[in-house]
Amino acid sequence: MPLYIDYLLLVVGWLVYFVLHSGLATVRVKEAVSSKLGLSVAGYRIFYNIIALLGVLVLLFYNGTLIPPKLIPQMGFIKYFSLLTAGIGVIIINSAFKQYSTSGFLGLAREESGKLKTKGILSYIRHPLYSATILIFIGFFLYDSRLATLISVLCVFVYLPIGIYLEEKKLIKIYGDEYRAYKKRVPALIPSYKTILDNF
């Protein structure tokens, strides 16, 4: 099989993953699947997280099977920088979960609802988990700079604005003007000079 077919399959795999990821997050699909499978809210969240995790693992495994030459020479400082970048992403995830209910997010407990959360890292950026994803995938590419990894990273980066748009559409539906005001005040992914000053 020609190598470009392998790369095309990788792109198609990410496309299917993102369609499933966004589709399963919609209220309509959530209600339909929950009803058909007899799942509670927490049960559906567990189901969603298992599908998301398995999908990423399968795609990363397939990514790892494609082994052409490296695009960037693997000098020591690049590897250290890649680990630093991914490490900062992990720290951001940890900060984000201090604002969310981790057990609720994983589906192990009832998700907290009601008030819009804007404290902690959420007072600097609206989507810390997406910011962390960007840093982790940049680190991933710098550490493993094959064409397959670059394609995977680009697929994720192309999806992120779509994911943010769909998530914010849902949040505006839930919180209305409160979220619109928050959106005007706080940037999506990178802290602004103003938000940094406002939080000192």
C-alpha positions as CSV (number, residue, x, y, z in Angstrom):
1,M,0.0,0.0,0.0
2,P,1.5,3.4,-1.0
3,L,2.6,5.5,2.0
4,Y,0.3,8.4,1.1
5,I,-2.7,6.1,1.7
6,D,-1.4,5.5,5.3
7,Y,-1.3,9.3,5.9
8,L,-4.8,9.7,4.3
9,L,-6.1,7.0,6.6
10,L,-4.6,8.9,9.5
11,V,-6.4,12.1,8.5
12,V,-9.7,10.3,8.0
13,G,-9.3,8.7,11.4
14,W,-8.9,12.1,13.1
15,L,-11.8,13.4,11.1
16,V,-14.1,10.5,12.2
17,Y,-12.8,11.0,15.8
18,F,-13.7,14.7,15.8
19,V,-17.1,14.2,14.3
20,L,-17.8,11.6,17.0
21,H,-16.3,13.7,19.7
22,S,-18.4,16.8,18.8
23,G,-21.5,14.8,17.9
24,L,-21.6,12.8,21.1
25,A,-21.3,16.1,23.1
26,T,-24.5,17.5,21.6
27,V,-27.6,17.5,23.8
28,R,-29.7,15.7,21.2
29,V,-27.3,12.9,20.7
30,K,-26.6,12.7,24.4
31,E,-30.4,12.2,25.1
32,A,-30.9,9.8,22.3
33,V,-27.9,7.5,23.2
34,S,-28.7,7.7,27.0
35,S,-32.3,6.7,26.3
36,K,-31.3,3.8,24.0
37,L,-28.6,2.5,26.3
38,G,-30.4,3.3,29.6
39,L,-27.6,5.5,30.9
40,S,-27.8,8.1,33.6
41,V,-26.0,11.5,33.2
42,A,-22.9,10.2,34.9
43,G,-23.1,6.9,33.0
44,Y,-23.2,8.8,29.7
45,R,-20.2,10.9,30.8
46,I,-18.2,7.7,31.5
47,F,-19.3,6.3,28.1
48,Y,-18.3,9.5,26.4
49,N,-14.9,9.6,28.1
50,I,-14.2,5.9,27.3
51,I,-15.0,6.5,23.6
52,A,-12.8,9.7,23.6
53,L,-9.9,7.9,25.3
54,L,-10.0,4.8,23.1
55,G,-10.2,6.9,20.0
56,V,-7.1,8.9,20.8
57,L,-5.2,5.8,21.8
58,V,-6.0,4.0,18.6
59,L,-5.0,7.1,16.5
60,L,-1.8,7.6,18.4
61,F,-1.0,3.9,18.0
62,Y,-1.6,4.1,14.3
63,N,0.5,7.3,14.2
64,G,3.3,5.4,15.8
65,T,3.3,2.7,13.2
66,L,4.2,5.2,10.4
67,I,8.0,5.5,10.5
68,P,9.6,7.7,7.9
69,P,12.6,9.9,8.7
70,K,12.4,12.7,11.3
71,L,11.6,16.2,10.0
72,I,13.6,18.0,12.8
73,P,17.1,16.8,13.9
74,Q,16.7,15.3,17.4
75,M,19.2,17.6,19.3
76,G,19.1,17.5,23.0
77,F,17.8,20.9,23.6
78,I,14.8,20.3,21.3
79,K,13.9,17.2,23.3
80,Y,14.2,19.1,26.6
81,F,12.0,22.0,25.1
82,S,9.4,19.4,24.0
83,L,9.2,18.0,27.5
84,L,9.0,21.5,29.0
85,T,6.2,22.5,26.6
86,A,4.2,19.3,27.3
87,G,4.9,19.7,31.0
88,I,3.4,23.2,31.0
89,G,0.4,21.8,29.2
90,V,0.0,19.2,32.0
91,I,0.3,22.0,34.7
92,I,-2.5,23.9,32.9
93,I,-4.7,20.9,32.9
94,N,-4.1,20.5,36.6
95,S,-5.0,24.1,37.2
96,A,-8.1,23.7,35.1
97,F,-9.3,20.7,37.2
98,K,-9.0,22.8,40.3
99,Q,-12.0,24.8,38.9
100,Y,-14.0,21.9,37.6
101,S,-15.2,18.8,39.4
102,T,-12.8,16.1,38.3
103,S,-15.1,13.3,39.3
104,G,-18.0,15.0,37.6
105,F,-15.9,15.5,34.4
106,L,-15.0,11.8,34.4
107,G,-18.6,10.8,35.1
108,L,-17.8,9.3,38.5
109,A,-20.1,11.8,40.2
110,R,-22.9,14.2,39.3
111,E,-21.6,17.2,37.4
112,E,-21.9,20.5,39.2
113,S,-24.3,22.8,37.4
114,G,-25.6,26.3,37.8
115,K,-23.1,29.1,38.2
116,L,-20.6,29.9,35.4
117,K,-17.1,29.2,36.7
118,T,-14.7,32.1,36.0
119,K,-12.2,31.8,38.9
120,G,-8.5,30.6,39.0
121,I,-7.1,29.9,35.5
122,L,-10.5,30.6,34.0
123,S,-10.0,34.3,34.9
124,Y,-7.1,34.3,32.4
125,I,-8.3,32.1,29.6
126,R,-11.7,30.5,28.8
127,H,-10.5,27.2,27.4
128,P,-7.5,26.0,29.5
129,L,-7.9,22.4,28.4
130,Y,-7.6,23.4,24.7
131,S,-4.6,25.6,25.6
132,A,-3.0,22.6,27.3
133,T,-3.8,20.4,24.3
134,I,-2.0,22.8,22.0
135,L,1.1,22.8,24.2
136,I,1.1,19.0,24.7
137,F,0.8,18.4,20.9
138,I,3.5,20.9,20.1
139,G,5.7,19.0,22.6
140,F,4.6,15.7,21.0
141,F,5.7,16.9,17.6
142,L,9.1,18.3,18.8
143,Y,9.8,15.1,20.6
144,D,8.7,12.8,17.7
145,S,9.0,15.0,14.6
146,R,7.8,12.5,12.0
147,L,5.5,13.5,9.1
148,A,2.7,11.3,10.7
149,T,3.0,13.3,14.0
150,L,2.9,16.6,12.1
151,I,-0.2,15.5,10.3
152,S,-1.8,14.4,13.7
153,V,-0.9,17.8,15.3
154,L,-2.3,19.8,12.3
155,C,-5.5,17.8,12.4
156,V,-5.9,18.6,16.1
157,F,-5.1,22.3,15.5
158,V,-7.6,22.5,12.6
159,Y,-10.3,21.0,14.8
160,L,-9.7,23.2,17.9
161,P,-11.5,26.4,16.6
162,I,-14.4,24.2,15.6
163,G,-14.5,22.6,19.0
164,I,-14.3,26.0,20.7
165,Y,-17.1,27.4,18.5
166,L,-19.4,24.4,19.3
167,E,-18.6,24.5,23.0
168,E,-19.2,28.2,23.3
169,K,-22.5,27.9,21.4
170,K,-23.6,25.4,24.0
171,L,-22.3,27.7,26.9
172,I,-24.1,30.7,25.5
173,K,-27.3,28.6,25.4
174,I,-26.9,27.7,29.0
175,Y,-25.5,31.0,30.5
176,G,-26.7,33.6,27.9
177,D,-25.5,37.2,28.5
178,E,-23.3,36.2,31.5
179,Y,-21.2,34.0,29.1
180,R,-21.2,36.7,26.4
181,A,-19.8,39.2,28.9
182,Y,-17.2,36.6,30.1
183,K,-16.2,36.0,26.4
184,K,-15.7,39.7,25.8
185,R,-13.6,40.0,29.0
186,V,-11.4,36.9,28.9
187,P,-9.5,35.5,25.8
188,A,-10.0,32.0,24.6
189,L,-6.5,30.4,24.7
190,I,-3.7,32.9,25.5
191,P,-3.9,35.3,28.5
192,S,-3.9,38.9,27.5
193,Y,-1.9,41.7,29.1
194,K,-5.2,43.0,30.5
195,T,-6.3,39.7,32.1
196,I,-2.9,39.2,33.7
197,L,-3.0,42.8,35.2
198,D,-6.6,42.4,36.3
199,N,-5.7,39.3,38.3
200,F,-2.8,40.8,40.2
